Amino acid sequence: MVDQQETEISFRDSVDHMVDRALATMDLAPDVAEAVKACNAVIQLRFPVKIRGKVEVFCGWRAVHSTHRLPAKGGIRYAPYVNQDEVEALAALMTYKCAIVDVPFGGSKGGLAIDPRKYERDEMELITRRFTLELVRKGFLSPSTNVPAPDVGTGQREMAWMADTYKHLMPEDINYTACVTGKPVEHGGIRGRTEATGRGVQYALQSFFRHPEVVSEASLHGSLDGKRVVIQGFGNVGYHAAKFLSEQDGCKIIAIVDRSGQIYSEKGLPVEAVRNHKLVHKTLDGFPGAEFSENGLAALERDCDILIPAALEGVINLGNVARVKARLIVEAANGPVTFAADQVLHERGIVVIPDAYANAGGVIVSYFEWIRNLSHIRFGRMQRRFDELRGAHYVDALEAVTGQQVPAGVQAKIRSGASEEDLVRSGLDDSMRQAFDGILETRASTEKITDLRTAAYVNAIRKIARSYLDIGVY
Ligand code: GLU
């Protein structure tokens, strides 16, 4: 965990304060507000696993923040510093995240206190299977009530083990593959899930830049093309966000930070080459044509247009916020800006696209995966060839009417039917655009809201409160 100023509150309190700030702009009855805020359940599990001839006791958590929609959804994090406070904060964020992007799930999150780098693959499998068993037995994992996904320190591999363990425990459950999302495609996963959070960050930025009036609030102008971007965190999310923004939107990635330090090049870094260098050398050091420094956190203070923290919580805090020079911060990680730092950024006119919106791409595509698993069919399987045939008819009709040949490039576009990946991308893009417009509409609805984070929370709380009020609480 990143050092914060001692005066700062915990992550969970930070999220609570942000929600309170949103509630202060609303006329919600205090009891309903309390119902929205409360963490519904949290379980702590301690379980023994025999590793290299010795018994080790592991400690994990799963918090369910809300159940106004089921299943409750959220990742499972493997890291040595995981604790209950963090898991509860992240579960609450999942509730608001799902509401903002209209994903019909409650919020949940899990964590296991472990340093995965210290264990062999087979040991990780044993530990994950045992953790899954505990979660299933205690009612904290099932396709209908609680569905985990990858988070920091976990990925497809862990999800495949979890799904397989659940299948063996519950062979009668016809929907067993839907018990976790983020699985490998061969085991019921969906194409496009791995890169979904990074792609969602790209779509969030594209949505932002479609609104010149909001862009100018950040003292920026024009499009994403040529914007100077700093990426802090080069895991799954940071890598994909950097890749898509540089390859498709013309952004210049001037600095990349990972555990080893930061590399900097004013000309812009070739993201794919950096990734390959990191895979081979396990460090950013030595990447040709870039300056390396071990002080990764100093990159947060670099002069740039857009800063994308894509690693862990609390990296922008009272200790460094005064020195942040970015015009726009996009929270690709969960909770990278503390509550106190957020206030300072707002006073300084630095715009923040908040986590609960900016990194929702992962859970949006998890929702698509879950639906795919419940319907037991790949998206597009029934209609792709039919659409292609219809496209061919359009081309024939166009040529018959005009007496001219449709150019080959146009023909190819008209004739092509959507693949599962196309559909996932389209659904993700649509969800991110709609949600951003929703956040702006919420902000415009009252003068009491000025920043995007408060607008996003108010947007979420209104939806959640409506669901409590419509159905009632029992
Ligand atoms: N762990 C991701 C998040 O924080 C994804 C959660 C999910 O897909 O359920 O949003």
Residues whose N, C-alpha, C, O or C-beta is under 5 A from the ligand:
A	BS01	LIG	K73 G74 G75 V147 P148 A149 P150 D151 N359 G362 V363 S366
